[in-house]
Amino acid sequence: MPFSRGIFAQQPSYAFGVNAGLSSFQSLSNSLTGIELSVYYEFPAWFSKAFNFQASLFYLRETEFFLPQSGNGQYYPYFYGATFSGIMRQKLSGSFFLEEQAGLLYMKNYFFSNYTQSNHGVNLGIAGGLDLRGNSLSGFLLSIGYKGGLTFNGDTPSFNSFFVQAHYIL
């Protein structure tokens, strides 16, 4: 009669994370280089064990804003907003994994200094990285990846970001 050393129930996984990266963003103009910062919370979908939801807040600003400047009063374009995405993560070989996401995007557009807009659209992303949890159910995942956002109303702002991400599964 075989005996089991341990039984692990499949549990819903909750997680949070941060990412930062370089971005290209535009709104009825030439694209600018920016820095994007994002925080997110991930929680299980009630209808699938292989699929999670992710709610995210992001901030994207022209790179020169973060550098020392000699001129005062200069305007630096920026976006901020939120996404709600579905996310899937597949284990590759060893500790490596691949994740994909797609979802909805809400963005406040402050590209031009004289007016703002609220925009709606979609976001897509892909990342690959290392799962540092070992045999534990909780722990860190580190990854690099791409995400992009495209809106469909107003000045149709969009962005493309390449990021580094730290993710902690509870």
N, C-alpha and C positions, 0 to 999 in steps of 0.2 A: 504494500500500500504506500503510495508516494506521499511525502509530506512537503508542505510549502514553508519556506523560510520567512516569507513576508507577503502580505496581501495589500495591494494598494488600490483603493477604490478610485474610480475616475471622479475627480472633483472638479467643479467649476473653477476656473482660474481667474482671479482678479489681479490686475497689474497697473502700474503707473510708470511713466517714463518721461524723459526729456530728450530733445535732439536740437542740434545746432548745425548750421551749414551755410554754404555760399549759395546765392540765388541770383537768378536773372528775372526781373519783373518789368512789366510794361502796362501802359494804359493809354491807348491812342497816341503813342509816341515811340521813340527809340527805346530799346530796353536798357535798364540800368543794372548794375551789379549791386547786390545787397547782401545783408546778413539776416538769416532767418533763425528765430528761436521758437521753440514749441514745447508745450507740456501736454500730457495726455493721460487719460484713464481708460483702461480696458476692462471689459466685463463680458461674461459669457452670454451667448444667445440662448434663449430658452428652447429653440427648436433644433439645435445641432451641437454636438460635442466638438466638431472640427472647426467651428466658426465662432468668432467673437466680434463684439462691437467695440469701437474705439471713439471716444469723444475727446476732441483736441482743441486747444487754444493756441494761436500762433501770432507772431509779430515779425514783420519783415521791414527792414529799413535800409536805405542807401548806405553803402559801405563807408563813405566819407563822413557820415555822422559820427562814427565811432573813432575817427582819427583826429588828432589835434589839428585845429584850424586856426589860421590867422584872422580870417574875416568873421565878424559877428553879424548875426541877423540873417544868415543864409538859410534857405529852406531846403530840407532834405525829405524827399518823398517817402511815404511809408504806407503799408497795408497792415491791418490786423483783422482777426476774425476767428471763426470756429469751423470745425469739420465734424461730421458724424459719419463714420465709415464702418464697413464690414472688413474684417481682417482674417486671413488664413495663414497659418504657419506650418510648414512641412519640415520635418527632420530629414537632413541629407545624410551623408556618412559621418560617423563619429559625432563630434560636438557641433557640426555645422548645420545651419538651418536657412531656409528661404521663407520670406513672408511677402504677401501681396495684400494690397488694400484698395478699396474703391468706395466712394461715398459722395455725400452732399457737402457743399461748401457755402458758407455765408461770410462775406468779406466787406469791411469798410475800406473804401478807397480814398486815400489822402495823397494821391500822386501829384495833384496840382494844388498850389497853395490857396487858390481863390474859391474852391468848392470841394465838397465831399460827396460820395455816393455810397449807397448800400448795393451790393451785388450778390447774385446767387449763381451757383454753378456746381461743378463736379470736381472731385480730386481723385487722383490715382497715385499709387506708390508701389515700390518694390524695394526690398532690402535683403541683405544676406549677412550672416554673422556667426558668432560663436555663442553657444549655450553653455554658460559656466556653472550650471546647477549640479552637474555630476548626477548622482542618484537621488538627489533631493527634489521635492516638488516645488520648493520656492528657491529663489535666487536670481542672479543677474544674467541678462543677455546683452551682448554688445554687438552692434551692427553698423554697417554703412549702407547707404541707399540713395534712392531718388524719389522725389514726390513732386507732383505738379498740380496746379489748380487752374481751371478755366471757367470764366463766368459768361453768362449769356445775355446780360442786360446792361444798360448804361454804356459806359466807355469800354466794356468788355475787358477788364483787366485780367492779367494772367501771370503766373509765376512758375518757374522751374527751379527746384532746389536739390542740391547734393549735400547729404548730411551725415553726421556721426550720431549714433543713438545709444543711450543707456536705458535699459528696461528692467524693472524689478517685478518679478512675479511673487505675489503674496501666498 
